Amino acid sequence: MNKAQLIEKLALRADITKSQAENFLDATLEVIQKAVAKGEEVKLVGFGSFSRSSRKSRKGRNPKTGAPVEIPGVKVPRFKPGKEFKELMN
């Protein structure tokens, strides 16, 4: 399912227009992204939680030359599904 299909399903489910559904979805995603970027955890009971995690720096190799390269540490978003979401999968 892509974003347009999700918006269409949201509009039908909530009995709103597609543009209202798109605005709501965009606003929701923006709020989650900004909160996680600040280091906050966003918990949606039954669905899951979004958080920020850190990857340590590590050594790698340049595939062309084989020379060692230092890969810097970065912060990455994480999603952990909730219990009800996991149960729905099985």
Backbone as CSV, one residue per row, in Angstrom:
resi,resn,N_x,N_y,N_z,CA_x,CA_y,CA_z,C_x,C_y,C_z
1,MET,0.853,-1.171,0.000,0.000,0.000,0.000,0.898,1.233,0.000
2,ASN,0.606,2.164,-0.899,1.377,3.401,-0.926,0.587,4.517,-0.220
3,LYS,1.150,5.712,-0.195,0.542,6.817,0.548,-0.839,7.176,-0.006
4,ALA,-0.982,7.209,-1.334,-2.268,7.566,-1.941,-3.347,6.551,-1.571
5,GLN,-2.993,5.279,-1.553,-3.955,4.241,-1.179,-4.328,4.358,0.300
6,LEU,-3.345,4.657,1.132,-3.610,4.840,2.560,-4.548,6.016,2.790
7,ILE,-4.306,7.115,2.090,-5.159,8.303,2.209,-6.586,7.967,1.792
8,GLU,-6.738,7.215,0.720,-8.073,6.833,0.253,-8.808,5.997,1.298
9,LYS,-8.105,5.036,1.902,-8.719,4.187,2.935,-9.065,4.995,4.187
10,LEU,-8.169,5.921,4.571,-8.452,6.784,5.723,-9.694,7.637,5.480
11,ALA,-9.797,8.194,4.288,-10.938,9.044,3.953,-12.239,8.254,4.032
12,LEU,-12.233,7.035,3.507,-13.437,6.204,3.560,-13.777,5.810,4.991
13,ARG,-12.770,5.405,5.743,-12.972,4.923,7.120,-13.471,6.035,8.044
14,ALA,-12.901,7.238,7.895,-13.244,8.355,8.779,-14.372,9.223,8.222
15,ASP,-14.846,8.890,7.010,-15.911,9.645,6.354,-15.539,11.118,6.215
16,ILE,-14.337,11.348,5.658,-13.843,12.699,5.388,-13.338,12.742,3.947
17,THR,-13.012,13.929,3.460,-12.503,14.044,2.095,-11.064,13.557,2.032
18,LYS,-10.625,13.262,0.822,-9.242,12.802,0.641,-8.243,13.888,1.036
19,SER,-8.556,15.140,0.742,-7.623,16.220,1.098,-7.534,16.381,2.614
20,GLN,-8.651,16.199,3.314,-8.612,16.254,4.780,-7.795,15.084,5.328
21,ALA,-7.973,13.910,4.750,-7.229,12.733,5.188,-5.728,12.922,4.930
22,GLU,-5.397,13.502,3.779,-3.987,13.736,3.454,-3.374,14.746,4.430
23,ASN,-4.095,15.818,4.727,-3.600,16.825,5.678,-3.383,16.205,7.058
24,PHE,-4.330,15.377,7.481,-4.218,14.723,8.776,-3.019,13.778,8.814
25,LEU,-2.862,12.971,7.775,-1.742,12.030,7.717,-0.404,12.771,7.701
26,ASP,-0.301,13.804,6.874,0.939,14.588,6.803,1.279,15.224,8.151
27,ALA,0.268,15.775,8.821,0.489,16.407,10.121,0.919,15.369,11.158
28,THR,0.285,14.209,11.144,0.624,13.150,12.091,2.065,12.698,11.905
29,LEU,2.444,12.437,10.665,3.813,11.986,10.381,4.839,13.052,10.755
30,GLU,4.515,14.308,10.491,5.428,15.407,10.827,5.643,15.505,12.338
31,VAL,4.569,15.382,13.096,4.670,15.453,14.557,5.525,14.295,15.083
32,ILE,5.301,13.093,14.569,6.084,11.924,15.001,7.551,12.119,14.648
33,GLN,7.836,12.545,13.419,9.224,12.727,12.982,9.957,13.767,13.824
34,LYS,9.311,14.890,14.084,9.963,15.947,14.867,10.208,15.501,16.305
35,ALA,9.254,14.783,16.888,9.415,14.309,18.268,10.561,13.314,18.358
36,VAL,10.623,12.368,17.439,11.686,11.356,17.463,13.041,12.011,17.192
37,ALA,13.078,12.994,16.288,14.333,13.695,15.994,14.868,14.413,17.230
38,LYS,13.961,14.892,18.112,14.376,15.551,19.351,14.819,14.553,20.418
39,GLY,14.575,13.277,20.170,14.954,12.259,21.149,13.790,11.774,21.993
40,GLU,12.587,12.261,21.700,11.412,11.823,22.441,10.929,10.488,21.893
41,GLU,10.231,9.727,22.734,9.635,8.472,22.289,8.144,8.701,22.083
42,VAL,7.623,8.211,20.969,6.202,8.336,20.665,5.592,6.937,20.792
43,LYS,4.681,6.778,21.776,4.057,5.486,22.028,2.596,5.536,21.622
44,LEU,2.201,4.620,20.766,0.809,4.475,20.355,0.361,3.111,20.859
45,VAL,-0.389,3.096,21.961,-0.779,1.855,22.621,-1.492,0.938,21.633
46,GLY,-1.047,-0.306,21.578,-1.620,-1.292,20.685,-0.978,-1.308,19.312
47,PHE,-0.353,-0.207,18.911,0.290,-0.137,17.598,1.795,-0.323,17.724
48,GLY,2.444,0.536,18.532,3.878,0.427,18.709,4.483,1.732,19.174
49,SER,5.805,1.753,19.218,6.488,2.967,19.662,7.626,3.315,18.710
50,PHE,7.796,4.607,18.516,8.858,5.152,17.684,9.884,5.775,18.619
51,SER,11.160,5.514,18.363,12.209,6.094,19.195,13.450,6.343,18.349
52,ARG,14.419,7.002,18.958,15.690,7.290,18.296,16.759,6.421,18.923
53,SER,17.616,5.875,18.098,18.696,5.020,18.557,20.001,5.508,17.938
54,SER,21.103,5.140,18.552,22.412,5.535,18.028,23.168,4.320,17.518
55,ARG,23.797,4.493,16.372,24.702,3.471,15.847,26.112,3.946,16.117
56,LYS,26.933,3.078,16.658,28.319,3.437,16.937,29.114,3.546,15.647
57,SER,30.205,4.306,15.700,31.078,4.368,14.536,31.773,3.015,14.392
58,ARG,32.112,2.689,13.170,32.745,1.398,12.922,33.697,1.497,11.741
59,LYS,34.503,0.466,11.581,35.456,0.440,10.470,34.853,-0.359,9.324
60,GLY,35.066,0.142,8.118,34.602,-0.533,6.917,35.698,-0.520,5.871
61,ARG,35.366,-0.968,4.699,36.332,-0.973,3.594,35.703,-0.342,2.364
62,ASN,36.504,0.443,1.649,36.080,0.991,0.377,36.025,-0.182,-0.610
63,PRO,34.853,-0.469,-1.207,34.770,-1.635,-2.084,35.628,-1.531,-3.343
64,LYS,35.931,-0.315,-3.798,36.763,-0.145,-4.990,38.236,-0.402,-4.712
65,THR,38.729,0.228,-3.643,40.169,0.175,-3.377,40.542,-0.813,-2.285
66,GLY,39.589,-1.185,-1.460,39.887,-2.075,-0.338,40.502,-1.340,0.849
67,ALA,40.648,-0.030,0.727,41.248,0.760,1.802,40.297,0.844,2.998
68,PRO,40.848,0.787,4.212,39.986,0.920,5.393,39.380,2.324,5.480
69,VAL,38.128,2.374,5.921,37.397,3.629,6.027,36.694,3.651,7.383
70,GLU,36.696,4.807,8.029,35.977,4.966,9.292,34.560,5.416,8.971
71,ILE,33.564,4.619,9.374,32.158,4.959,9.170,31.670,5.633,10.447
72,PRO,31.254,6.895,10.361,30.868,7.626,11.581,29.569,7.087,12.190
73,GLY,29.412,7.299,13.477,28.182,6.925,14.165,27.050,7.858,13.756
74,VAL,25.839,7.342,13.750,24.670,8.131,13.363,23.493,7.819,14.284
75,LYS,22.526,8.702,14.278,21.287,8.469,15.005,20.248,7.990,13.987
76,VAL,19.494,6.949,14.331,18.517,6.370,13.416,17.170,6.185,14.105
77,PRO,16.071,6.266,13.347,14.753,6.018,13.940,14.529,4.516,14.120
78,ARG,13.793,4.154,15.145,13.447,2.758,15.422,11.950,2.657,15.632
79,PHE,11.391,1.534,15.237,9.977,1.252,15.497,9.883,-0.112,16.152
80,LYS,9.171,-0.173,17.264,8.945,-1.432,17.956,7.441,-1.676,17.977
81,PRO,6.971,-2.716,17.291,5.529,-2.958,17.266,4.991,-3.326,18.642
82,GLY,3.741,-2.928,18.897,3.079,-3.233,20.159,2.553,-4.657,20.184
83,LYS,2.134,-5.097,21.340,1.662,-6.464,21.551,0.483,-6.803,20.631
84,GLU,-0.505,-5.915,20.568,-1.684,-6.182,19.745,-1.324,-6.261,18.262
85,PHE,-0.395,-5.423,17.814,0.046,-5.429,16.421,0.753,-6.753,16.119
86,LYS,1.603,-7.206,17.030,2.315,-8.473,16.850,1.329,-9.631,16.780
87,GLU,0.330,-9.614,17.671,-0.649,-10.688,17.695,-1.476,-10.735,16.416
88,LEU,-1.733,-9.594,15.824,-2.489,-9.520,14.588,-1.740,-10.211,13.436
89,MET,-0.432,-10.234,13.508,0.381,-10.840,12.455,0.288,-12.361,12.461
90,ASN,-0.067,-12.951,13.580,-0.082,-14.422,13.668,-1.459,-14.990,13.749
